[in-house]
Amino acid sequence: MRLREVPFLWMIAAVFVAASVPASVAPATAQTEMRSAASVVKPAAYVSLEPVPRGKEFQIAVVAEIARGYHVNSHKPTDPYLIATTLTPQLPNGFQAGAAVYPPGKLEKFPFSPDKPLDVYSGSVTLLLHVTAQSGAPLGDVTLPLTLRYQACNDAACLPPVKIPVTATVHVADAGAKSRAVHPEIFGATSQR
């Protein structure tokens, strides 16, 4: 091998190593970054009847998909200083809401609370709201605004509490109009009373 070929081989080796390092480092860096609080939970709203006749009660379900590796406090957290998950309606005139129905959480231990389990939601959770379309509810498609509030945490840290707007759209019909139960996979057989 000639002396002039050695620097050339070193240069090729250096380029190869430099090109391969970012590919092996990038996934570790991405895994350790914290997400924004608003991006941890993806909510979607569903209505139990189509259409909803005036004078009829229906349900709104908010299905919240919580990012893997994160949890949120349940509606009844184990300590008063923890932020509860809540669903709050801001309904227009002509609609009346009852209290939201929250599923039970799951007790889990985390490295930051090894002695006391926390009551949390993870994965997918469904929150329900009973609503009545009153006799003066506007006919046609109506947007019903809701606010989902939660505080998301992973095993190491908690993000700031956040309020996420969620909207449900309901089609209101005249009193006595025929309606059908929809989204049985979410509401089951009890969606129509």
N, C-alpha and C positions, 0 to 999 in steps of 0.2 A: 504494500500500500504506500502510495506516495504521500509526502508530508502535506501537499496541498489538498488532498482528499479528506484529511482528518477534520479540519474546521467545517467543511461542508457536511460531513456526517453529524457532527455536533449540532449544527444549525438545524438539520432535519429532525434530530431527536428532540431539541428544545421546542420546535414548533409542534411536534406531535404531543408532547407532554402538556404544553400550554393549552392546546385545543381540547384535550381530554379532561382537564381539571374542572372547568366550569360545569360540565355536564354532570359530574359526580357531586359537586358542591351545591348546585342550584336546588335540588329537591330538599335537602336538609334545611336550607335557608327558608324555603317556602313553608315548610312544615312548622317552623318555630315562630313565624309571624302571627300576630294576633289579628283577627278579623275585625271589621267595624261592627259595632253593636247592632246596627240596623240590618246587616247582611246575615246574621246568624239564624234568624227565623224567617221562613217564607210562608206567610199566611195566604189562604184562599177561602173565600166565602161562598156558601151554598144555601139555597132556599129550599124548603121542604115541599112546597106546593106550586103548581103551575096551572092556571093563574091562581091568584089569591083573591077570593071574593070579599067584598066589603063585609065587615062583621065577623070575619073568620080569623081564628088564631093559626099561626104557622111558626115554623122555627127557622132560625138562621144558625148554621154551623160554620165556625171558623176552624179550619183544619190547619194547624201550625206545624210545619216541618222544621225541626231543629237540626242544625248542622251537626254532623258526626264529630264527636269529641267535645261537644258542648252540652250544657243543661241549663234550664231556667228554673227558678223557684216555683213551686206549685202555688195555687191560690191561697193555701194555708201553710206558709213556711214555718219551720220549727222555731225560729227566733223572731222577735218583733222588729229587729233592726234589718231583717232581710226584706227585699222588695218582692211583693206578691205579684203573680201574673194576674192581670185583670183584662176584661173585655167590657168596654163602655160604649153604649150607643149614643148617637146624637141624631135622633130620629126627627124627621120633619113632621109638621102638623098632620094629623090624621092617622098616626101610628102610636101605639102604646106598647112599651116593653115591660116584661116581668124581669125578675132577677136572672142573671146569667147562671148557667149550670156548669160547674167545673168538675172534671174527673178527679179521682183521688191521685195524688202523686205517688212516687216510689221513694222509700227511704234508702239513701245511699251514703256511704262514707267516702270522703275525699282526703287527699294528703293535707289540705289546709284545715280540715276538721276531722281528725282521725278518731276522736273519742265520741263525737256526737253526729249521728247520721242526719242528713238534710233531706227534706221532703221536696223532691224535684220532678220535673218533666224532662224527658229526653226522647229522641226519635220523633214520632208523630203524636200529636195530642189534639183532641177535638173539643172545642168549647161551644156550648149551645146557648141560644138566647130565644126565649119565647116572646113573640110579637103578635099583636092584634092589629089588623087593618080595620080601623073604625069606619063608621058610616060616612064620614066626611073625607076619607082618604082619596087622594087624587087618582083618577083612572089612568090606565096605561102603565108604561115603564117608569118606575120610581127608584132612585138611588138612595140607599140607606147607609149613611156613613157610620163607621164604628172605629174605635181606637183600641189597639192591642198594646198593653204595657207589660214589659218584662225586663228582667236583668239576666243577661247571659253570662255564664262562667265556663271555663274549662277546668282541668285538674289543677292548674297553677294560679289562675287569677280570674277576677271578675271584671267585666266591662261595665261602663256606666249604664244606668237604666235608660231605656228608650221607649218612645211611644211611636207606634207604627199605624198609619191610617189603613183601614181595610174598608172596602165597599161591597155591599150586596145589592143586586138589582132584583126587584120584584115586579111582576106584572099584575096590577090590580084590576079586577073585573067587578061588574055590578053584583050586588048582593044576590045570592042564590045561584050564581053562575056555576056551572060544573067545573070541578078542578080535579087534578090527579096528583097523587104523591109522586115526587121525583127524588132521585138520588137515594134509593133504598140502601145502597152500600154504606151510606153515611148515617141516615136517619133510621133505618130499619123499618119494621112493620108498625112502629108506634108513631110515625111522623104525622099521621092525620088523626085528629081527634073528632 
